[in-house]
Amino acid sequence: MSSNPWEEFRSDVLECLAQAFEALEWPEEGLSDSLEEPPEPDFGDLASTICFELPEKLQESPQELAEKLADEIEPEGLVDRVEMKEGYVNFFVEMSKLSSLTLEEIEESGEEYGSTEKDGKESSHRTYKCKSN
């Protein structure tokens, strides 16, 4: 079975963050744990809270750090665009690419699409939470 397109987007977000952190020479620990799904669609599909964890280390406000970080990030892969808002760095998925990957997964998986196995038994269904751009 192919990969989960939503997890691929998450991986692309982490790669964008890691590259920007390297360029800014910031400490990279905690990047993966900083991702969350924002409460509002206007805040992107994934958001990073990492700039709230760095002010003491870097002696700047979360807002200033988020602005620098968002400016440094080059969208790639499934990342369509990046915006900064109130100390958060918000990532928007490239919906056409995500849709194509999802359709490929459906085609490849056939009747198995959406089901997962746990202990040899079929259980929950996978869902992809996507907000329209």
SEPA-382056 format. One record per residue (C-alpha): residue number from 0; x, y, z; residue in three letters. Coordinates in Angstrom, 1 decimal, padded with zeros to 4 digits. Layout:
BEGIN
[NUM [X Y Z] ALA]
...
END
This chain:
BEGIN
[0 [000.0 000.0 000.0] MET]
[1 [001.3 003.5 -000.8] SER]
[2 [002.0 006.2 001.7] SER]
[3 [-000.6 008.4 003.4] ASN]
[4 [-000.7 011.7 001.4] PRO]
[5 [-001.5 013.7 004.5] TRP]
[6 [001.6 012.3 006.2] GLU]
[7 [003.6 013.2 003.1] GLU]
[8 [002.4 016.8 003.5] PHE]
[9 [003.4 016.7 007.2] ARG]
[10 [006.8 015.4 006.2] SER]
[11 [007.2 018.2 003.6] ASP]
[12 [006.3 020.8 006.3] VAL]
[13 [009.0 019.3 008.6] LEU]
[14 [011.6 019.4 005.8] GLU]
[15 [010.8 023.0 005.1] CYS]
[16 [011.1 023.9 008.8] LEU]
[17 [014.4 021.9 009.1] ALA]
[18 [015.9 023.7 006.1] GLN]
[19 [014.9 027.1 007.4] ALA]
[20 [016.2 026.3 010.9] PHE]
[21 [019.5 025.3 009.4] GLU]
[22 [019.8 028.5 007.3] ALA]
[23 [018.9 030.6 010.4] LEU]
[24 [021.3 028.5 012.6] GLU]
[25 [018.6 027.9 015.1] TRP]
[26 [018.4 024.8 017.4] PRO]
[27 [016.2 022.2 015.6] GLU]
[28 [014.9 020.1 018.6] GLU]
[29 [011.1 019.9 019.0] GLY]
[30 [010.2 020.6 015.3] LEU]
[31 [008.1 017.5 014.9] SER]
[32 [006.2 018.0 018.2] ASP]
[33 [005.4 021.6 017.3] SER]
[34 [003.0 020.8 014.5] LEU]
[35 [-000.8 021.0 015.1] GLU]
[36 [-003.9 021.4 013.1] GLU]
[37 [-005.1 025.0 013.4] PRO]
[38 [-008.6 025.7 014.8] PRO]
[39 [-009.5 027.9 011.8] GLU]
[40 [-009.1 027.2 008.0] PRO]
[41 [-007.6 030.7 007.5] ASP]
[42 [-004.7 029.6 009.7] PHE]
[43 [-003.6 026.9 007.3] GLY]
[44 [-003.7 023.1 007.2] ASP]
[45 [-000.8 022.7 009.7] LEU]
[46 [000.7 025.2 012.0] ALA]
[47 [004.0 025.2 013.9] SER]
[48 [004.1 026.5 017.5] THR]
[49 [007.9 026.3 017.6] ILE]
[50 [008.4 030.1 017.8] CYS]
[51 [006.7 030.0 021.3] PHE]
[52 [009.4 027.7 022.5] GLU]
[53 [012.4 029.7 021.3] LEU]
[54 [012.2 033.2 022.8] PRO]
[55 [014.4 032.5 025.8] GLU]
[56 [017.1 030.8 023.6] LYS]
[57 [017.1 033.4 020.9] LEU]
[58 [016.1 036.6 022.8] GLN]
[59 [013.2 037.6 020.5] GLU]
[60 [009.5 037.5 020.7] SER]
[61 [007.5 034.6 019.1] PRO]
[62 [006.1 037.1 016.6] GLN]
[63 [009.6 038.2 015.5] GLU]
[64 [010.8 034.7 015.3] LEU]
[65 [007.8 033.5 013.3] ALA]
[66 [008.3 036.4 010.9] GLU]
[67 [011.9 035.5 010.3] LYS]
[68 [011.1 031.8 010.0] LEU]
[69 [008.2 032.3 007.5] ALA]
[70 [010.4 034.6 005.4] ASP]
[71 [013.1 031.9 005.3] GLU]
[72 [010.9 029.0 004.3] ILE]
[73 [010.7 028.0 000.6] GLU]
[74 [007.5 026.0 000.0] PRO]
[75 [008.2 022.7 -001.7] GLU]
[76 [006.5 019.3 -002.2] GLY]
[77 [003.0 019.5 -001.0] LEU]
[78 [003.5 022.8 000.7] VAL]
[79 [001.7 025.5 -001.3] ASP]
[80 [002.4 028.5 000.8] ARG]
[81 [003.5 029.6 004.3] VAL]
[82 [002.1 032.5 006.4] GLU]
[83 [002.9 033.9 009.8] MET]
[84 [000.2 034.9 012.2] LYS]
[85 [000.5 035.8 015.9] GLU]
[86 [003.7 033.8 016.4] GLY]
[87 [002.5 030.8 014.5] TYR]
[88 [003.9 029.6 011.2] VAL]
[89 [001.0 028.3 009.1] ASN]
[90 [001.4 025.9 006.2] PHE]
[91 [-001.1 025.5 003.4] PHE]
[92 [-001.3 022.3 001.4] VAL]
[93 [-001.2 022.2 -002.4] GLU]
[94 [-004.7 020.8 -002.8] MET]
[95 [-004.3 019.6 -006.4] SER]
[96 [-001.1 017.6 -005.6] LYS]
[97 [-002.7 016.2 -002.4] LEU]
[98 [-005.8 015.2 -004.4] SER]
[99 [-003.7 013.5 -007.1] SER]
[100 [-001.8 011.5 -004.5] LEU]
[101 [-005.0 010.5 -002.7] THR]
[102 [-006.5 009.4 -006.0] LEU]
[103 [-003.4 007.4 -006.8] GLU]
[104 [-003.6 005.7 -003.4] GLU]
[105 [-007.3 004.9 -003.9] ILE]
[106 [-006.5 003.4 -007.3] GLU]
[107 [-003.5 001.4 -005.9] GLU]
[108 [-005.4 000.2 -002.8] SER]
[109 [-008.7 -000.7 -004.5] GLY]
[110 [-011.2 -002.1 -002.0] GLU]
[111 [-008.6 -001.9 000.8] GLU]
[112 [-008.5 001.9 000.6] TYR]
[113 [-009.5 003.6 003.8] GLY]
[114 [-009.3 000.5 006.0] SER]
[115 [-006.5 -000.3 008.4] THR]
[116 [-005.6 -003.6 010.1] GLU]
[117 [-005.0 -003.9 013.8] LYS]
[118 [-004.1 -007.3 015.2] ASP]
[119 [-005.1 -008.9 011.9] GLY]
[120 [-008.6 -007.4 012.1] LYS]
[121 [-010.0 -004.6 010.0] GLU]
[122 [-010.7 -001.6 012.2] SER]
[123 [-011.0 002.1 011.8] SER]
[124 [-011.0 004.0 008.5] HIS]
[125 [-008.4 006.6 007.6] ARG]
[126 [-009.5 010.1 007.0] THR]
[127 [-007.7 013.1 005.5] TYR]
[128 [-008.6 016.4 007.0] LYS]
[129 [-008.2 019.1 004.3] CYS]
[130 [-009.3 022.7 004.3] LYS]
[131 [-010.0 024.4 001.1] SER]
[132 [-007.6 027.2 000.1] ASN]
END
